[in-house]
Amino acid sequence: MRRRGVTVLLGALITALLSVGVLAAPIPYVVLGPGPTVDTLGKEDGKEVIQVNGTQTSTSAGQLRLTTVGVQPDVKLLSAIAGWFSDEEAVVPRELIYPPDQTEQQVEERNAEDFKASQSSAETAALRELGYPVQVTIKNVTAGGPSDGILKAGDVVTKVDGQPVTSAPKLTELVRSKPAGTALTIEYTRGGKPATTKITTRAAEDEPPRIGVEIEPKQPHPFELKIDLAEIGGPSAGLMFALGIIDKIEPEDLTGGKIIAGTGTIDDEGNVGPIGGIAQKLVGAKEAGAVYFLTPIDNCTEAKANARPGLPLIKVSTLDEALAALETLRAGGQPPLC
């Protein structure tokens, strides 16, 4: 009996130790949770998030909060089990966040680049809304190319076949929308004077049509603008940055005194795109006191499935729609919801 008792005790001890070892072992998953939220109209680390110099700025009674997702990269089985049973976290395969062919550092560097690009697009879209359009300017003309002897460096392309050129990607899109060999009607300004010409596109083998110019977008505005926010990655803050810039420069308080949270990528044209981690961002927004959440329309289905009580989901697909929704809220109305 004594031997049997000792055996049972040793077996139980070994089982317990093995269980602890298994629970503490790393697994190929990561846990996503609510990350910090930031008021784009306020300060972070003692500095204004959006800094404007050279023009008068306004203050707001409310907040425009960008939302983020926290990533726990080194996950043990016990943490994963807790995440699976949590309604605030998600457990996903590690390769979805950290592809096998990339290191964590490479992923972080890419996220930092995406974040910087989102700031640039937010500034472009916001400045356009404020009355400072993009000027698609000719930087160089390719010698012997379709535009050689027709366009010059410094010309600003305004239309292609009657379609407005509102950004550098738009010009590329319009040129490539018709087969090589098409004579395009190009409207431009030179020294501020409008002019019109015809340019026939060409294409090398297996290449898209071109007009033989190098372009650079310019957006002259009489003030300095800078976004100063560290340790945030990815492109999903674009919409909230654009709204923050507009709120800072326009005298009207876009928030109407409310805490508005949101997310969404933005491009130079002001189009709002979908993001990841919407469920965790909703949790963070609710904890930050938000009373409305600006939701990219392509995220609406997932957002509704993870909705938080008392946090209506306003659907938006463009910067203009987001501004219209905020205007409706200020007037006491109900903007379109997911």
N, C-alpha and C positions, 0 to 999 in steps of 0.2 A: 504493500500500500504506500509505503514511504517513497519507493522508487517511482511508482505510478504518479504520485503527487508531484514529485520533482519534475518528472517528464512533462506533465500538464502545465506546470508553472513555466518551465523553460519554453515550451511550445507557445504559450500565450505571450511570453516576453518577446520571442523572436517574431511572432506575428505582429505584435504592436510595433516593434522596431521597423519591420518591413513596411508596415502601413505608413508610418511616419516618413520613411524614406521615399515611398511612392508619392505621397502627398506633397513632399518638398522637392520632388524632381521637376526640372523644367520641361515644358511641353511646347510644341510648335504652334502656339496660339498667342494672341495679344488681347488685352482687355481694353475696350474703349469706354470712356466715361466722360461725364460733363467736364469741360475745361473752363478756364476763366472767361468772363465776359468783360468787355472794355467799352466805356462810353467814349465814342469818337468825338464828342463835343467837350470832353473833360480833359483831365490830366492823368498821366501815368508816369510813375517815378519822378514826380515833381515837374514834368514838362508837358506842355500842351501836345495832345496827340496830333491835331491838325494845326499847323502853324502858318499864319497868314501875315505877311508884312507888306506895307505899301498901300493899304486901303483900309477903310473902316470895317470892323467886324462887329457882329452882334452876339448876344448871349441868349441862352435858352433856359426856360424853366424846367424842361424835361430832359430826357436822355435818348440818344441813339446808340444802342449797344450792339457791338459785333459779338458773335458767339463762336466758341471754339470747342474742339474735342481733345480730351486728354488721352494719351496712349501709354499704357503700361506694357513695355516691350518684353520684359523678362517675367514670364508667367509660370507659376507653379500650379500643380493640379488643384490644390486647395483654393487658390484665388480664382481659378477657372470655374470651379464648381459654384463658388459664391457669385461669380459674374453671370453664370447661366440662370441662376435663380433670382437675379436682381432685375427690377424693371427700370433701372437707371443705367445699366451697363450692358455691353454686348461683347461676346467672346467670338472672335473671328480668326480664321487661319492667318498665321504670321505672314505668309507670302502675299496676302492681299495688301498689306501695309509695307512690308519689306520684301520686295521681289528677290528671289534666290540669287540673281546675278548682280545685286547691288548691296553694298554695305549700309549699315544704319547711317553712317556719316554721309554717304552719297545721297540717300533719301532725304536727309535733313537739308543738305545743300540744295537739292532740287526744290524742296518745299520753300526754302528761303528765296530762291529765284522766282518761284510762282507768286510768292507774297509780294515781291518787289514789282513784278509785272502787273499784279492786280492793283497796286497803288497807282502805277502809271496810267492804266486804263480808267481807273476811278477818276483821276485828275482830268483826263481827256474828256470823259463823258460829262463830268460836272461842269467843266469850263464851257463845253458846247451848250449845255443847258443855261449857263449864265450869259450867253451871248458872245462867246469867243470861239468861233468855229475853227475846225482844223483846216489848214491850208496845205494841200498836197503839192509840194514844191519840187521842181526838177533840180536835182543836185548835179547830175552829169548826163550828157547825151553820148551814146555809143557811136564812135566814128564809123561811118558806113552803114549805120543801122537805119531803121524806118524813119526815125525822127531827126536824123542828121540833116542840118540845113533848114529845119522847120521849127523845132523847139530849141530853147536855149536854157542854160542854167539860170535859175531864178524865176522862171515861168511858174505860174500857179495853175494847175489843171482844175477846172471847175465842173465840166460835164463831159460825158462820153455818150454820143448818140442821144442827147437830151436827158440822160440820167445824171443826177447830181453826184459828184465825187466828194463824199463826206469823210473819207479816211483813205489811208494808203492801201489797206486791204480791199476797199471798195473799188479803187482804180484797177487793181490787179484782177478782181472779179469781173469787172465790166470788159476789160481787154480780152480775158480768156473765155468770155461767154459766147463768142462767135468764132467760127473756124479761121485758121490762118489764111491770109490773103484777103480778109475783109477790110474794106476801106471804112475806117471809123471817123465819125465827125467829132473832133476834139475842140472843146471850148476852153479857153485859158485867158489869163491876164498877164500882161507884161508891163511892168512899171505902173501897175494900177489900171491900165487900159485893156478892155476886153477885146478878144480876137477869136476867130474860128478858123480851123484848118482841117484837112483830110489827111489821115495817116493810115497806110495799109500795113496790117500786122504781118509778121513773119514768124516762122517756127523752125528750129533745128529738128533733126530727126528725134522722134519720141519726146519732144519738148512742147510745152504749151505755147500759144501765140504770145508775142511780145511786141512792144513798140520801140524798144531799144533805148530806154532811159533808166537812170537810177533816181529814185525819189526819196524825199525825206519829209515827214509831216512836221509842220510848224503850227503853233497855236499862240500867237502873240497875246499877252494880257499884261495889264499895267500893275501887277503886284507879284510878290514872291509867294510860292505855295510849297509846303513841305509836310510830309507825313512822317512822324517820328515815333515809331513803336517797334520795340525789339521783342524777340522770343515768341513771335507768332509766325506760323508757317502756312503755306498753302494759299490758294487764290480766292477762298470763300468770303473774304471780308470786303470784296470789291464794292458791292452794293451799299453797304453801310458807310464806307469811306466816301463814296460819291455823295450820299445824302448829307453826311457831316460837312463836307466842303461847301455844299450849297447852303446849308443852314448857317454856317459861319459867315458867309459873305452876304447873303440876302438878309434884309432887316426882319423879315417875318420868322417867327419861331415855328419851325416845321412840326415840332413835337406836340404843340398845344398843351405843354406842361405835363405830358405823359411819358412814361418810360416805355420806349418802343425798342424791341430787339429784332434781330433778323439775320439773314445770311444770304449768300448768293454770289456767284462770280459775276463780273461785268466786263463787257468788251468796249472798245472805243466808240461803238455806235450806241451804247447804252442798253444793250440786250442783257438780260439777267439769266444766268445759267444755273443748272443744278449742282448740288454739292453732296458730300458724304457726311455721315454721322448726324443726320437731322434729329434722330431720337435723343441723342445725348445733348445736342444744342438746345432742344426744347426744355430739357431739365435745367440746364444752366440758366436759360432765360427766365424761367419761372422762379428760380432761386434768387435771381437778381432783381426781382420785383417787376418784371415786364408785364404789361397789360395787353399787348398785342405783339404778334410775331409776323414779320414780313417773310413770306415763304416763296421760293422759286416755284413756279407753276408745275415744273416737272418733278418736284419733290412732294407735291400735295398728297398723293396717295399714301406714301410712307409716313408723312407727317400726321395725317389723320389717324393712321393706325397707332401712332404713338403720342397722340394729343395729350396735353396736360390740362386739367380742369382750370377754367378761368383764364385761359390763354388762347384767344381766337387766332386762327391762322389766316392771314391776309395773303391772297395769292397775287403774285406779280410776275410779269415776264419782261418788263422793261423799266428803266429808270423813270420814264414818264408815268407809268402805271403806279409806281411806288409813290411818286409825288402826288398823284391824283388821290390815292388812297389816304395819304396823310391829310390832304386838304379836306376830304370827306369826313375824316375823324374830327378835325378841328371845327367843322360845321355841325357836328353832332349827328352825322349820318353813319351808315354802315357800309363800308367798302366791300367789294366782292371777296368772299371767303373760299377757302379750299372745300 
